[in-house]
Amino acid sequence: MNQQLKEILARVFNLESPDTINDSDSLIADLGADSLDFVEIIHLIERTFGVVIKTDEIMLGGSGLAMDELFLDGRLTGDGEAQLKGIFPAKQEQFRESMSKVDMFSLLTVADLTAIVQAKLVRGGEHA
């Protein structure tokens, strides 16, 4: 599944080989994703894996938390920061109160995206 996802990303970013993509690569900082790329990535994931992925699920790492529980006026609250740090201990240093939703997207790695898709497949998620 990870290889299929890397093939999707290689296609979206016009890379010669999915082997050039590392699990630790940030979709934004390392691969150069923009909002249109995310639309295409989500569409291709839905077509390839038969699951529906919402933008909030990507931003929140498939945690199941609701955006309105974490953000106020587009900024991460102190409670939201604490909740995310509890769910994602490996990323504790990256979450900070008042970070924007765009900042949250910038944290997304290939490994995170893989985990989100796998979780949707395991749960049987909404099907496309």
N, C-alpha and C positions, 0 to 999 in steps of 0.2 A: 504494500500500500504506500509506503514511504517513497518507493521508486516511482510509482505512478504519479504521486503528487509532485515529485521533482520533475517529471516529464511535462506535467501541466505548467509548472513554473518556467521551465526552459522554453516552452512554446510561447508563453505570455511575454517573457523578457528577451525573446529572440537569441537565446544562447545556443551555441553549437551542440552542447551535450549537457544532460542533467547531472553528469558526474562532476561538473564544476560547481554545483550547489552543495553547500554544507548545511547540516542540520542547525548549526548555530547562526547561520546567516539571518540578518534582519531583513524582512521583506522591503522595508523602506530604505534603511541606511545602506545595506549591502547590495540589494538587488534593484533598488531605484523605483519601487512601486509607487504609483500615485492612485488617486481615487478611481480612475477608469480601469487601471490594472486590477484593483480589488473587485470591481464588478465582473470583469472577465474571469478572474480566478474563481470567484464564488460560482459563477455560471458553469464553468468547466468542472468544478468539483461536484456540483449537483448532477450534471449530466453523467459524469464518470462513475460516481459512487451511489447515485440514486438517493441522496439525502438533501434536505433543505437546510442551509446554514444562513442564519441571520447575522447582520452586521454586528449587533450587540454580542452575539456569541463569540465572534472573532475577537472583538475588542476586549472581552472579559475572559478570554481563554477557555470558553466552554464551562465556566464555573457554575452556571445556573443562577447567578445573581442577576438582579434587575438593575438597569442603569439608574433608575430613580432612587434606588437604595444607596447608591455610591456617589452620585454626582448632584450638585446643586448649582444651578446657573452655568452648567457646562464644565464645572471644576470638581475634582475629586475632593470629597469631604474627609475630615479626620477619621470618622467612623469607616468610611469607604476604604481609606488607606489601611486601616487596621484589619478589616475583613480580607482585603486582597493579600496582605502580608501573611495572614493566617492560612489562606488557601494555597498561596504560591510562595512557600518559604525560600525557595532557591532564588526568587526575584525580589526579595525584601528590599534590597538596596535601590531598586529601580522605582518603586512606588513612593510618591511623595504627595502630601496634601496640596491641593490647588493645581495639580497637573491637569492639563486639558485632555479632552477625548482624543485629540490628534496626537498628543504625547503618548497616550495609551497605545494607539495604533503603532507608533514607532517602536514599541517594545516587542512586537510580534516577530517571532522567528519561524523558520521552516519547521523546527521541532514542535513548536507550539501549534502551528497549523495542523501538523500531522496528528497530534494528540486530540485536537478538537474533532477532526474528521473521524478518528478511531472511536472516540467517545460516542459520537452520533451513530456510528455503525453498530456499536455494542448495544446502545439503548434502543436501537431500531428507529430512532429519530423520525421526524416527519419525512415522508418520502416525496421526492420531486414528482 
